[in-house]
Amino acid sequence: MRGCKSAVFALVAFALAELPLGAQDARPVDVTPYLGVGSAAASPVGVAVTFPFRSRFGVETDVAYRRAEGDIHALSLNTSLLWFPPRIGKSTSYVAGGLGLSQYGAPVFSSSGPPIGTVSRVALTVNAGAGLKVPMNQKLDLRTDARWFKSFGRQGSEQFRVAQGLSFDVGKR
């Protein structure tokens, strides 16, 4: 767990150290509400905000909601580093990887053995994936994102999600 905290601190420190350089970039901040489909524990709805820095990198924060085990309203929060390879045509592709926290429902067992309820717990997660942004006009992009999520802890699990959303620019281009 100590190694995970160090990795989170290093990722946040690196991102914050680079943010002042983003003022020199011409890319705006992107906000993307999305709907997703995937494995049973994947988040079906959320919003991602991407802050650009340098010409090929961005930091994304993603807040998502899903109906979890035992009808718990589960939230997740992820911070990812995005790398944008050189463009091919008008579309923009990216590769993503990051860390986050995710709620899940853990079963509560009776003394005789069968589960009698569910309690909300939080797990550390990592994610990796890629996506594509296709411009629709000057301020609106169609974004498709595929991610793999791995949560750690007693009830750790793996999920896969494909999300589709409309990304709009906030700020000047």
N, C-alpha and C positions, 0 to 999 in steps of 0.2 A: 504494500500500500504506500510505503514511503517513496518508492520509485515512481509510482503514478503521480503523486503530488509534485515531485520534482519535474516530471515531464509536463504536467499542466502548467506549472510556474514558468518553465522555460518557454513553452509555446506562447503564453500570455506576454511574457517579458519581451520576446522577439517581436511579436505583433505590435506591442505598444511602442517599442523603439523605432519601428519602421513607419508608424502612422504619420509623423510630421512630413515625411517624404511624399505622402499621398497628395499633399496640397499641390505638388508640381505636376501630378498626373492629370490627364484630361478626362479620365473615366469617372463617371459619377457613381454615387452609392446606388445599389440596386436593391429593391424590395420585391420579394417574390412570394405571394400567397400560393399554396399548392394543395393538391389532392394526391394521395398516393395509394398504391395497391402493392401487396406483397404477402409475406408470410404472416401468420396469425398474430404475432405480437408487434408488427410494424405499425408505425404511426400513420394514420390515414389522412390527417389534415394538419397543416402548419404554415409557418411563415419563416422565410430565410431573408436575412439582410446581409449584403456583401459590401464590405468596405475595401476599396482598392488601395494598394500601395505598390510602388514600383510599377513597371510596365507589364510584368508577367505574373504578379501575385495579388491575392486578395485574402482577407479574413472574413469568414462567414459565421454569423450566429444564427442558429436555427432553433425555434421553439415549436414543439409539436404536441398534439393531443391525440389520445386514443382511448377507447373503452377497454380497460385491462381486465385481467383475471378477477373474478368475483365482482364484476360491475364497478370497479374502481375507476374514477376519472383520472387517468395517468398523464402526466406531463413529462416532456423530455427537453433538455437544453443541451445543445452541442455547439462547440466552437471548432471550426475547421480551417485549415490553410488550403487555399485554392491556387493551383498553378495553371496558367493559361498558355498553352503552346502557341506557336505562330499560327495565324489564321489561314484557313483555306477557304477562299470565297468570302461570303458575307457572314457566315456562321462563326460562332466562337465556341470552341470546345474547352473543357477544363478537367483536371484531375484533382480530387479532394481527399483529405485525410484529417482526422481530428479526434477530439476527446469530448466527453460530455457526461451528464447525469440523467438517469431515466428512472421513473417510478414504475413499480410493478406490484402485482398482488401476490402475496405469499400466503399459502394456506395455514390456517390455525387448526390443529388437530385436537380431538377430544381425548380423554384418557383411555377410551376404548379403541382408538385408532382412526376412525373416519374423520375427514375434515368437517369442521362445524362453521367455518367462516373464512374470511380473507382479511389480511391486514396490509396496509400500504407500506412498501419499503422502497429504498433508493439504491441504485447500483451505478457503478462507474462503467462507462461505455467507451468503446473506440469505434471509429467508422472509417471506411475507405470506399471510394467510388469515382465516378466520372459523370460528365454531363455535356449537354449541348444547348447553346442559346442561338435561336434563329430570329433575326430581326423582323418585326412586322411593320414598324414605322420608326420614326426618329426616337421615340421615347418608350416603345413597348416591344418586348421580346417574348417569344414562346420558349419556355425552358423545360427540358427533360433531364431528370437526374436519377441515376441508379446508384444505390448505396447498400453496402453490407455493414451491419451493426453487430458488435459482440459485447455483451454485458458480462460483468464479473460479479462474483459473490456466490452465496449458497445456491441460489436459483438462477445462476447465469445461463444465458441463452444466446442464440444467434438469430438474426433476422435479416431479411433482404427486402428492399423497398424500391419501387420505381415510382417517381413522382412527376406530375405534370403541372406546370404553373405558368402564370403570366408575370413576367418580370418588368417592372417599370422603374425608370430612373428618377432619383430624387436629387436635385441639384443641377448644375450646368454640365453640359457635355463639351 
